[in-house]
Each structure stands twice: as C-alpha cells, then as structure tokens.
Amino acid sequence: KVNRPWLTLVLKIGIMATVVYGTVKTADLAWGLGDIGVGLMAWLNITAILMLQKPAFIALRDYEAQKAQGLDPVFHPEKLGIKGADYWTGHQSEDNLEEERKHGGQPVYDRV
C-alpha cells in the first residue's frame, strides 16, 4: 500500500477549492463539467466493450456449446485461450459450482 500524505492534502485542498468555487459561480460551469465527465466515461466504456468483445463471444460460444451438450456450464478460460482471468484458473469453477449445489443453487458471491 502506498502512503503519500502530501497527495491526500492536495486532494483535500482541491476538493475544498472546488466546493467554494461551485458555491459562488453559476450552475452552467458545473453542468458543463458534468457533461464532459459523462462523455469521457462513455468513451472509456465503449473502448472497454470493444476490447472485451472477442473474449466475451468466445465465452458465450463455449457456454452455448456446453448447454447444448446438456452440461451444467463451467467457465475454463485456459481452455478458451483467455488470458488474465486468474479467478477461474485451475478448478475454481468446479469448486464454485459444487458450493452452489451445496447451498441450493445460490451463487457463491451472493450468500451472506
């Protein structure tokens, strides 16, 4: 963990300055900045979707093939050539599926 107290101080001062500036200026600037922020987030999301398109379609085809075979689909990224999906490597998918079966089909991440 990186601990930079000076950076936290700069951020706090920046936020306070923004709040003070926003209280004395018209809302036009705030709406304009909000529009720019929303536009930037939209472009980032579109870029991410385009980058994930190929692995997503590969996983979808594998899912549909497993369903057509009558199997309970299990995600194996290494078999599909998908890199960087560390959570599912090894037998994690089977372990999660077994846990779900033990708890009546409720997803592992959804239990409290």
C-alpha positions as CSV (number, residue, x, y, z in Angstrom):
1,K,0.0,0.0,0.0
2,V,1.3,3.4,-1.0
3,N,1.1,6.1,1.7
4,R,1.5,9.6,0.4
5,P,0.1,12.1,2.9
6,W,1.0,15.1,0.8
7,L,-1.1,13.7,-2.0
8,T,-4.1,13.4,0.3
9,L,-3.6,17.0,1.4
10,V,-3.5,18.2,-2.2
11,L,-6.7,16.3,-2.9
12,K,-8.5,17.7,0.1
13,I,-7.5,21.3,-0.8
14,G,-8.6,20.7,-4.4
15,I,-12.0,19.4,-3.3
16,M,-12.5,22.4,-0.9
17,A,-11.5,24.8,-3.6
18,T,-13.9,23.2,-6.0
19,V,-16.8,23.4,-3.4
20,V,-16.1,27.0,-2.7
21,Y,-15.9,27.9,-6.4
22,G,-19.1,26.0,-7.1
23,T,-21.0,27.9,-4.4
24,V,-20.2,31.3,-5.9
25,K,-20.4,30.6,-9.6
26,T,-23.4,29.7,-11.7
27,A,-24.5,26.1,-12.3
28,D,-23.6,26.4,-16.0
29,L,-20.0,25.5,-15.3
30,A,-20.9,22.6,-13.1
31,W,-23.3,21.2,-15.8
32,G,-20.6,21.7,-18.5
33,L,-18.0,19.9,-16.5
34,G,-20.6,17.1,-15.7
35,D,-21.3,16.7,-19.4
36,I,-17.6,16.4,-20.1
37,G,-17.2,13.8,-17.4
38,V,-20.1,11.8,-18.6
39,G,-18.7,11.9,-22.2
40,L,-15.3,10.7,-21.0
41,M,-16.8,7.8,-19.1
42,A,-18.9,6.9,-22.1
43,W,-15.8,6.8,-24.4
44,L,-13.9,4.7,-21.7
45,N,-16.8,2.2,-21.5
46,I,-17.1,1.9,-25.3
47,T,-13.4,1.3,-25.6
48,A,-13.6,-1.4,-22.8
49,I,-16.5,-3.1,-24.5
50,L,-14.7,-3.2,-27.8
51,M,-11.6,-4.7,-26.1
52,L,-13.7,-7.3,-24.3
53,Q,-15.8,-8.2,-27.4
54,K,-13.6,-11.1,-28.6
55,P,-13.2,-13.0,-25.3
56,A,-16.9,-12.4,-24.4
57,F,-18.0,-14.0,-27.7
58,I,-15.6,-16.9,-27.2
59,A,-17.0,-17.5,-23.7
60,L,-20.6,-17.2,-25.0
61,R,-20.0,-19.8,-27.7
62,D,-18.4,-22.2,-25.1
63,Y,-21.4,-21.6,-22.8
64,E,-23.9,-22.4,-25.5
65,A,-22.0,-25.5,-26.6
66,Q,-21.9,-26.8,-23.0
67,K,-25.6,-26.2,-22.7
68,A,-26.3,-27.9,-26.0
69,Q,-24.5,-31.0,-24.6
70,G,-26.7,-31.0,-21.6
71,L,-23.9,-30.0,-19.2
72,D,-24.0,-27.5,-16.3
73,P,-21.7,-24.9,-17.9
74,V,-18.4,-24.3,-16.2
75,F,-16.0,-21.5,-17.3
76,H,-12.4,-22.5,-18.1
77,P,-10.5,-19.5,-19.5
78,E,-7.4,-21.5,-20.2
79,K,-9.2,-23.9,-22.5
80,L,-10.6,-20.9,-24.4
81,G,-7.3,-19.1,-24.7
82,I,-8.4,-16.2,-22.5
83,K,-5.5,-14.7,-20.5
84,G,-5.7,-12.7,-17.3
85,A,-8.8,-14.5,-15.8
86,D,-6.9,-15.5,-12.7
87,Y,-10.0,-16.1,-10.5
88,W,-11.2,-19.0,-12.7
89,T,-7.9,-20.8,-13.2
90,G,-7.4,-24.4,-12.1
91,H,-10.5,-26.0,-10.7
92,Q,-12.0,-22.8,-9.2
93,S,-15.0,-23.0,-11.5
94,E,-15.9,-26.6,-10.3
95,D,-15.3,-25.6,-6.7
96,N,-17.7,-22.7,-7.0
97,L,-20.3,-24.9,-8.8
98,E,-20.0,-27.5,-6.0
99,E,-20.5,-24.8,-3.4
100,E,-23.6,-23.5,-5.2
101,R,-25.1,-27.0,-5.3
102,K,-24.5,-27.5,-1.5
103,H,-26.4,-24.3,-0.8
104,G,-29.4,-24.9,-3.1
105,G,-28.1,-23.3,-6.2
106,Q,-27.5,-19.8,-4.7
107,P,-24.4,-18.2,-6.2
108,V,-21.2,-18.2,-4.0
109,Y,-20.8,-14.4,-4.3
110,D,-24.5,-13.8,-3.3
111,R,-24.5,-15.6,0.0
112,V,-24.2,-13.6,3.2
